[in-house]
């Protein structure tokens, strides 16, 4: 995916002065129903908003934590805050994904936050590959943006958000382990096949290296898990894989769960996920989460057998 780039004013730029050619597209409005671009000085407040529900906000929290450590450039995105004046009540991460985090109980205030983020998103134009987050927030944001943005490629409106904070209820598969950098050539094709099956197109079809670099980074950081077995010709093959796509706020979100078709129907996803949960809780985060399409009833049932419980509902709008 392309690095997030957008023209912002010197006042709104999170990490420094305006660059040549940048213009002021997000001035402070000083309105209680408007949103604003956040700076690093706002990140403690933003992270406190996300901490209200660490599971549902982990995607945004992970990027905000990077921004707090190394700046928004390293996090490859921006953060918007609501309201424009006063303490933050909601945030929206804007990068490769647009992720609203709105832990508000009052429906009118929720609606104001959504409208405010939609106003900013319309100004910037669509630069994200998806809108993802709590079901009501993601779909409400898309409702505001759909008249102005290009059509969505897919709307996945019902995605159970599941989590486990205890030991798995099934025995972990002992051969599931973290992959190592030397195995990139083995792991990357499995990741590409999973992505293509799940999303409908190849992430490397255009020849870019961003996806491969993402897989490489996950392996290097110890966030890629595999089960490797001999294939029909005796060569090593990835039979099961999963990654910790986002880790923040005491939560590790599992993404990219995949079993090689030849090995499906043997319960390898359940035992593999049990191993991922056990290893993650031992050394990464006490809570493991994921979200899955509701129509994938077999996957939902498999995760329940491992010990995951539904704690919410997500929605994803794909472009």
Secondary structure, 3 states (H helix, E strand, C coil): CCCCCCCCCCCCCCCCCCCCCCCCCCCCCCCCCCEEECCHHHHHHHHHHHHHHCCCCHHHHHHHHHHHHHCHHHHCCEEEEECCCCCCCEEEEECCEEEEECCCCCHHHHHHHHHHHHHHHHHHCCCCCEEEEEHHHHHHHHHHHCCCCCCCCEEEEEEEEEEECCCCCCCCCCCCEECCHHHHHHHHHHHHHHHHHHHCCCCCCCCCCHHHHHHHHHHHCCCEEEEEEECCCCCEEEEEEEEEEEEECCEEEEEEEEECHHHCCCCHHHHHHHHHHHHHHHHCCCEEEEEEECCCHHHHHHHHHHCCEEEEEEEEEEC
